[in-house]
């Protein structure tokens, strides 16, 4: 391979097709989820089919309450589908498992455990065969990866939102899952922190040779395009379905500053806006 | 300098003095109205000082210092309360985490909880054949409920988020209990213990009036028999102060174990 003197993109758009030819990591087959409520049955999502390849980053986008998190829940195993099956790494999903690391919407750190313990307890419970020295090493390595080693003894309550999210991400990476599921991971962060978290996430994904499959729920169009290979746009619920899947064929590594001027980016952005909004001005009534 | 002159700094002290004046004033008023049948604060004060001068004297079974009386009451209270907590906390953890256990045990709690502690006393006598055992038994029976109910409530109110973490990372049952349930419920458990020790301290006086022997409750009854109202009023002040200190102790524990 030739080394480019200036920072030319390492990947080309044709890399995208290589991803497509990789083995399937997640197969969602004809999934419906219905909840029983006092007012009757509420169908959150209906007849969803989606296949995600290994190493792919996919964003699920849609309006609030459209069932993105429910779909995510069926992949993580936290939600049982009413109909259909989900396969993860070739196995039927029956519940949460160590092959799928979850980053929850509100960080979900245990507030009485230090940053270190929050990660260690997850590592301890997933790697039952390892010695405690090995488990401590994994914990340390992952905390250093997100630059939180100096804060290891703090309680979650003493951390900023961005730091908490880094702990949650480090915890998910620490169990070394082949699939990472992020449920609105950056929703509660301010725009500046959000931007640096995107870069951090991609850095971690790169360090692992882009082998991890990442599925994330978001309602941020720019975030979805910057991070993903495909954006799954969902209809409004109830009984939400997939409206359209938009391919993001932008070369990686992507540059946050430059990418917005790329005509291909603008085209995808417009397409997603069109899918998500009916009105674009007060005159569009 | 400005801080020293600020009224805010002295406000707690001023209020403290104010409430002392109200208490003593009301007491004095009642004393005057009853022609000193209820002894005045001044008369009580001299007896009180006398009692505190030699708190640990022991002139036989019916004449012991106030310190001795207090210590034996406190030992009983902590024995009954300790045993009660040993039952209440594990049972509360169980009821809080299992709907079936809750449905089976809750009706029993609801029936037994309002029963006056003294109603249990004969059963205690029957079981232990001694007043000592019976007194500890009624403390046990009455101090169980607040801890039990608070523990169960604490466990039952664990947020879904915390449960999700345990589920997502496959925590074992033991890890779930020790790293999620107990730490989350701990502030609730301590609140329960705080209420329980308060109830236990109230019950001990009544219990010892029945059981006799030695103890602060017996001391009150014995002073009544000796018609020393000064001693009774002094004992009331002491009981109140010890109760306050017990409460403050658990208040401190509560703050110590509150997580952010």
Interface residues (C-beta under 8 A of the other chain):
Chain A: X76 X78 X95 X96 X97 X98 X102 X104 X106 X108 X109 X110 X111 X112 X113 X121 X122 X124 X125 X126 X155 X156 X157 X158 X171 X175
Chain B: X161 X162 X164 X165 X167 X168 X169 X170 X171 X172 X175 X179 X180 X183 X184 X186 X259 X260
